[in-house]
Amino acid sequence: MFDNLSERLERSFKLLKGEGTITEINVAETLKDVRRALLDADVNYKVAKKFTDTVKEKALGQDVLTAVKPSQLMVKIVHDELTQLMGGETADFDVQGKPAVILMSGLQGSGKTTFSGKLAKLLKTKKHKSPLLVACDVYRPAAIDQLKVLGEQINVPVYAEPDSKDPVKIAQNAIQEAKAKGNDIVIIDTAGRLAIDEQMMNEIESIKKAINPNEVLFVVDSMTGQDAVNTAKEFNERLNFDGVVLTKLDGDTRGGAALSIRTVVNKPIKFVGTGEKLEAIDQFHPSRMADRILGMGDIVSLVERAQEQYDEDEAKKLQKKIQKNQFDFNDFLSQIHQIKKMGNLKELAAMIPGVGKAIKDIDIDDNAFKSIEAIIFSMTPAERTDPALINGTRRKRIADGSGTTIQEVNRLLKQFDQTRKMMKMVTGGPSKFARFMPKMK
């Protein structure tokens, strides 16, 4: 996400040398390079120019503290302006009402249907809502089936009328169904086209007028760059939507849509899709995205994801087991599953400040734990509970059963033993942990 832009901006800041005052001479080359980096990232030209002009105006004449270099001050100014460029504050999302109605709009292939499923899962698990998905795409044959498959995966009901060709009536009937069944959120997936046409716009306008939704979201593929911004502008002129959803932000995107769309249509980005999994959806936070673009990581989002998987009762049980030195491979496996639920491993690692750049060229896929899980699954219940039972003969059997080598099994056992010791020291209090640290080094 924004890898190329992050690299270019970092290079630009290095052009500012020395300490003291930022002058028009020493800032000109830097901002010229920043503007070029933004344009290469497919940011709208007017947006890029206005951005660099604002940064220049704020930077000129500022005294640089003795402990701060001009490049560091410039990073701070650019960070603040990037945040403002993307909306400043995190946008509100209106889910009040009985039921609250959310209308999806966008071109075909933008990811509306998949995002509808992701949003339903998010609202169900995090907001404890009872959503109803509605299939109002009466043109694409597989649209209803796709939504039903998504609904089954997240255990959310789907309302559809396969024989009807009237999306307005379907939407109205779905809202009545939600009221009758007690669903407090209705998410309406509408038809898209390969290009904007009058029939499509009239249809979505008619649906909006008939149901008066709480939120109208425009879903757009971020990989289409400036085309995404231009499409958003045309949709907004007809629909006056409430917010933007950027999908496929995990792909090879240059970031232009995320940085331009707020300024061009004056509507906030509310959500981003960051992967294919149904958990890969984030509420959009401008400041955190600015952190990521400037290579500062996003530790707040990382902590939030961890907290979503945190079970206080389970944590207390685990702590007692660790203190009694009873942490076993069943617990180890459970922790792996918790990490996997948090999302893409490379994306998670990149949220740690300084790590994103270090792992940029390293391929970390979701199968990173596959061999570890295979080894643990090849153990008997007794071996998982008491790893001390695993002798040479058992190690060979486990290696054969998991399709790995004895060396890999030995490595996992050693890592597990070190992990167990460290966890025991951490839960044992600061003094024990301090005594253990020299051994870890």
C-alpha positions in Angstrom: 0.0 0.0 0.0 1.6 3.3 -1.2 5.0 1.7 -1.2 6.3 3.7 -4.2 4.9 7.0 -2.9 6.4 6.4 0.5 9.8 5.7 -1.0 9.7 8.8 -3.2 8.6 11.1 -0.4 11.4 9.7 1.9 13.9 10.5 -0.9 12.5 14.0 -1.3 12.9 14.8 2.4 16.6 13.8 2.2 17.2 16.8 -0.1 16.8 19.1 2.8 20.2 19.4 4.5 21.6 21.2 7.5 19.9 22.9 10.4 18.4 26.3 11.0 15.8 28.1 8.9 13.9 26.6 6.0 14.3 29.0 3.1 12.7 29.2 -0.4 16.0 28.0 -1.9 16.4 24.9 0.2 12.7 24.0 0.1 12.1 24.4 -3.6 13.9 21.3 -4.8 12.3 19.2 -2.1 8.8 20.3 -2.9 9.4 19.9 -6.6 10.3 16.3 -6.0 7.3 15.9 -3.7 5.0 17.2 -6.4 6.5 14.8 -8.9 6.1 11.9 -6.5 2.4 12.8 -6.0 1.8 13.0 -9.8 3.5 9.7 -10.3 1.1 8.3 -7.7 -1.7 9.4 -10.0 -2.8 12.3 -7.8 -4.9 15.0 -9.6 -2.5 17.7 -10.9 -4.5 20.6 -9.3 -4.6 18.7 -6.0 -0.8 18.0 -6.1 0.0 21.7 -6.9 -2.3 23.1 -4.2 -0.8 20.6 -1.7 2.8 21.6 -2.3 1.9 25.3 -2.4 0.3 25.0 1.1 3.2 23.0 2.4 5.7 25.6 1.1 3.7 28.5 2.6 3.6 26.8 6.0 7.3 25.8 5.9 8.9 29.0 4.8 10.4 31.1 7.6 9.8 28.5 10.3 12.7 28.3 12.7 14.1 24.8 13.1 14.8 23.8 16.7 18.4 22.8 17.5 17.3 19.2 18.0 15.2 19.1 14.8 16.5 18.9 11.3 14.7 20.7 8.4 13.8 17.4 6.9 12.1 16.3 10.2 10.1 19.5 10.3 9.1 19.0 6.7 7.9 15.5 7.4 5.7 16.9 10.2 4.2 19.6 7.9 3.6 17.1 5.1 2.0 14.7 7.5 -0.4 17.3 8.8 -1.3 18.4 5.2 -1.8 14.8 4.0 -4.2 14.3 6.9 -6.1 17.4 5.9 -6.0 16.4 2.2 -7.7 13.0 3.1 -10.4 14.6 5.3 -8.8 15.6 8.6 -11.1 13.8 11.0 -12.5 10.3 10.8 -15.9 10.5 9.1 -19.1 9.5 11.0 -21.1 6.5 9.8 -24.8 6.7 10.5 -26.3 3.4 11.6 -29.2 4.9 13.7 -32.7 3.8 12.9 -35.0 0.8 12.9 -33.8 -0.2 10.5 -30.9 1.9 9.3 -30.6 1.7 5.5 -27.3 1.7 3.6 -27.4 2.0 -0.2 -24.4 0.9 -2.3 -23.5 2.5 -5.6 -20.7 2.2 -8.1 -19.6 0.7 -11.4 -19.6 -3.1 -12.2 -16.4 -4.7 -10.9 -15.7 -2.1 -8.2 -16.4 -4.6 -5.5 -19.8 -3.5 -4.3 -21.2 -7.0 -3.6 -18.1 -8.2 -1.7 -17.9 -5.0 0.2 -21.6 -5.4 1.2 -20.7 -8.7 2.8 -17.7 -7.2 4.5 -19.7 -4.4 5.9 -22.4 -6.7 7.1 -19.8 -8.8 8.9 -18.2 -5.7 10.5 -21.5 -4.3 11.7 -22.5 -7.7 13.1 -19.3 -8.6 14.9 -18.2 -5.1 16.1 -21.4 -3.2 16.4 -23.6 -6.1 17.4 -26.1 -5.3 14.7 -28.5 -7.7 12.9 -28.0 -6.9 9.2 -30.0 -7.9 6.2 -28.3 -8.1 2.8 -30.5 -7.1 -0.2 -29.9 -8.2 -3.8 -31.1 -5.4 -6.0 -28.9 -6.2 -9.0 -31.5 -7.5 -11.4 -29.2 -7.6 -14.5 -26.1 -9.7 -13.5 -27.2 -13.4 -13.3 -24.6 -14.3 -10.7 -25.2 -11.3 -8.4 -27.9 -12.9 -6.3 -26.0 -16.1 -5.9 -22.8 -14.2 -5.0 -24.6 -12.3 -2.3 -26.2 -15.5 -0.9 -22.8 -17.2 -0.7 -21.4 -14.3 1.2 -24.5 -14.3 3.5 -23.9 -18.0 4.3 -20.3 -17.4 5.1 -21.1 -14.7 7.7 -24.4 -16.1 8.8 -26.4 -13.1 7.6 -29.8 -13.4 5.8 -30.1 -12.3 2.2 -33.4 -10.9 0.8 -33.9 -11.5 -3.0 -36.7 -11.6 -5.5 -35.2 -13.6 -8.4 -38.3 -13.2 -10.6 -38.6 -9.4 -10.2 -37.0 -6.9 -12.4 -38.0 -3.9 -10.3 -35.1 -2.9 -7.9 -37.1 -0.1 -6.3 -39.9 -2.5 -5.3 -37.3 -5.1 -4.1 -35.6 -2.5 -1.9 -39.0 -1.4 -0.4 -40.1 -4.9 0.3 -36.7 -5.7 1.9 -37.1 -2.9 4.4 -40.6 -4.2 5.3 -39.0 -7.7 5.7 -36.3 -6.2 8.0 -38.9 -4.5 10.2 -40.9 -7.8 10.4 -37.9 -10.0 11.2 -36.2 -7.5 13.6 -33.1 -6.7 11.4 -31.8 -3.2 12.4 -29.5 -2.7 9.4 -30.4 -3.1 5.7 -27.5 -3.1 3.2 -28.7 -2.8 -0.4 -26.4 -4.0 -3.2 -27.4 -2.4 -6.5 -26.5 -3.0 -10.1 -23.4 -1.6 -11.7 -22.4 -1.0 -15.3 -19.1 -1.1 -17.2 -19.6 2.6 -17.7 -21.9 5.3 -16.5 -25.1 5.5 -18.4 -28.4 7.3 -18.1 -30.5 4.2 -17.3 -28.1 3.2 -14.4 -28.2 6.7 -12.9 -32.0 7.0 -13.2 -32.4 3.6 -11.5 -30.1 4.3 -8.5 -31.7 7.8 -8.1 -35.2 6.1 -8.0 -34.1 3.7 -5.4 -32.6 6.5 -3.2 -35.8 8.6 -3.5 -38.0 5.6 -2.7 -36.2 4.4 0.5 -34.5 7.6 1.8 -31.3 5.7 3.1 -29.3 6.8 6.1 -26.1 6.4 4.1 -25.3 6.3 0.3 -21.9 4.9 -0.2 -20.0 5.1 -3.5 -17.8 2.0 -3.9 -14.7 2.5 -6.2 -11.7 0.4 -7.2 -8.7 2.4 -6.0 -6.5 0.7 -8.6 -8.2 2.8 -11.3 -6.5 5.9 -10.0 -7.8 9.2 -11.6 -10.6 7.3 -13.4 -11.9 6.5 -9.9 -11.9 10.2 -9.0 -13.7 11.2 -12.3 -16.3 8.5 -11.8 -16.9 9.6 -8.2 -17.5 13.1 -9.4 -20.1 12.1 -11.9 -21.9 9.8 -9.4 -21.9 12.6 -6.8 -23.4 15.1 -9.2 -26.4 12.8 -9.6 -26.6 11.0 -6.3 -25.0 13.4 -3.7 -23.7 10.4 -1.9 -22.5 10.5 1.7 -19.1 8.8 1.5 -16.6 6.8 -0.5 -15.4 3.2 -0.1 -12.0 2.5 -1.7 -11.6 -1.2 -2.5 -8.5 -3.2 -3.4 -6.2 -0.8 -1.5 -3.9 -3.7 -0.9 -3.2 -4.1 -4.6 -0.5 -2.4 -6.7 -2.2 0.9 -6.3 -0.4 4.2 -6.6 -2.7 5.9 -4.1 -3.9 8.8 -6.3 -7.6 8.1 -5.6 -7.2 8.1 -1.8 -5.3 11.4 -2.0 -7.5 13.2 -4.6 -11.0 12.1 -4.1 -11.8 14.1 -1.0 -10.7 17.4 -2.6 -12.4 16.7 -5.9 -15.9 15.6 -4.7 -15.8 17.1 -1.2 -17.0 13.8 0.3 -15.2 11.7 3.0 -13.6 8.3 2.5 -15.4 6.2 5.0 -14.1 2.7 4.5 -11.2 0.9 2.7 -11.0 -2.7 1.5 -7.5 -4.1 2.2 -7.8 -7.7 0.9 -10.0 -10.5 -0.3 -11.0 -11.9 3.1 -14.3 -10.8 4.6 -12.3 -9.4 7.6 -10.2 -7.2 5.3 -12.1 -3.9 5.8 -11.1 -0.9 7.8 -12.8 2.4 8.8 -10.8 5.1 7.1 -8.6 7.3 9.5 -6.9 10.1 7.6 -4.1 10.6 10.2 -3.3 6.9 10.4 -3.2 6.7 6.6 -0.8 9.7 6.5 1.4 7.7 9.0 1.5 4.8 6.7 2.3 6.9 3.6 5.2 8.4 5.4 6.5 5.1 6.7 5.6 5.7 10.3 3.5 2.5 10.7 0.1 2.4 12.2 0.4 1.0 15.7 -3.1 2.3 16.8 -4.8 0.1 14.2 -2.6 -2.8 15.1 -3.6 -2.6 18.7 -7.3 -2.2 17.8 -7.1 -5.4 15.7 -5.5 -7.3 18.5 -8.2 -6.1 21.0 -10.9 -7.3 18.6 -9.5 -10.9 19.1 -8.9 -10.4 22.8 -11.0 -12.5 25.2 -10.4 -11.4 28.8 -11.6 -14.7 30.3 -9.4 -16.8 28.0 -6.5 -14.5 28.7 -6.8 -15.0 32.5 -6.9 -18.8 32.0 -3.9 -18.6 29.7 -2.0 -16.5 32.3 -2.6 -19.1 35.0 -1.3 -21.9 32.7 1.8 -19.9 31.9 2.6 -19.2 35.5 2.3 -22.9 36.3 4.4 -23.7 33.3 1.5 -25.6 31.7 1.5 -23.6 28.4 1.3 -26.3 25.7 1.0 -26.7 22.0 -2.8 -26.5 22.1 -2.4 -23.0 23.6 0.3 -22.2 21.0 -2.0 -23.2 18.2 -4.8 -21.1 19.6 -2.5 -18.1 19.6 -1.6 -18.7 16.0 -5.3 -18.8 15.1 -5.8 -15.5 16.9 -3.0 -13.8 14.9 -4.4 -15.1 11.6 -7.8 -13.7 12.4 -6.2 -10.2 12.7 -5.6 -10.1 8.9 -2.8 -10.3 6.3 0.5 -11.0 8.0 2.6 -8.6 5.9 0.1 -5.8 6.4 0.1 -6.4 10.2 3.9 -6.3 10.3 3.9 -3.1 8.2 1.9 -1.4 10.9 4.8 -1.6 13.3 6.9 1.6 12.9 10.0 1.0 10.8 9.1 -2.5 9.8 7.2 -1.7 6.6 10.3 -0.6 4.7 12.4 -3.5 6.0 9.9 -6.1 4.7 8.9 -4.3 1.5 10.5 -6.9 -0.8 9.9 -9.9 1.4 6.9 -12.1 0.5 4.9 -13.0 3.6 1.7 -14.8 2.7 -1.1 -16.2 4.8 0.4 -19.7 4.6 3.4 -18.6 6.8 2.0 -20.7 9.7 1.1 -23.7 7.5 4.1 -25.9 8.3 3.9 -25.1 12.0 0.2 -26.0 12.1 0.9 -29.2 10.2 3.6 -30.3 12.7 1.3 -29.6 15.7 -1.6 -31.4 14.0 0.7 -34.4 13.6 1.2 -34.7 17.3 -0.9 -36.9 19.5 -3.1 -35.2 22.1 -0.7 -36.3 24.8 2.3 -34.8 23.0 0.6 -31.5 22.5 -0.2 -31.3 26.2 3.2 -32.6 27.3 6.0 -31.7 24.7 8.6 -33.4 27.0 7.2 -36.8 25.7 8.5 -36.0 22.2 11.7 -38.1 21.8 13.7 -38.9 18.7 11.3 -41.6 17.4 8.3 -39.4 17.9 10.0 -36.5 16.2 10.6 -38.7 13.1 6.9 -39.8 13.1 5.7 -36.1 13.5 8.0 -35.0 10.6 6.8 -37.8 8.3 3.1 -37.1 9.2 3.4 -33.3 8.6 5.5 -33.6 5.4 8.3 -31.7 7.1 11.9 -32.6 8.2 13.2 -33.6 11.6 15.2 -30.3 11.6 12.0 -28.3 11.2 10.3 -30.2 14.0 13.4 -29.7 16.2 13.4 -26.0 15.4 9.7 -25.6 16.3 10.3 -27.5 19.6 13.2 -25.2 20.5 11.2 -22.0 19.6 8.3 -23.3 21.6 10.5 -23.9 24.7 12.0 -20.4 24.4 8.6 -18.9 24.0 7.2 -20.7 27.1 10.2 -19.6 29.2 9.9 -16.0 28.1 6.1 -15.9 28.7 6.6 -17.4 32.2 9.2 -14.7 33.0 6.9 -11.9 31.7 4.0 -13.0 33.8 6.3 -13.6 36.8 6.9 -9.9 37.3 9.6 -7.4 36.3 12.4 -8.8 38.5 12.2 -12.3 36.9 11.9 -10.8 33.5 15.0 -8.7 34.1 17.0 -11.7 35.2 15.9 -13.6 32.0 16.7 -10.8 29.5 20.6 -11.4 29.5 19.9 -15.1 28.6 17.6 -14.0 25.7 20.4 -11.7 24.4 
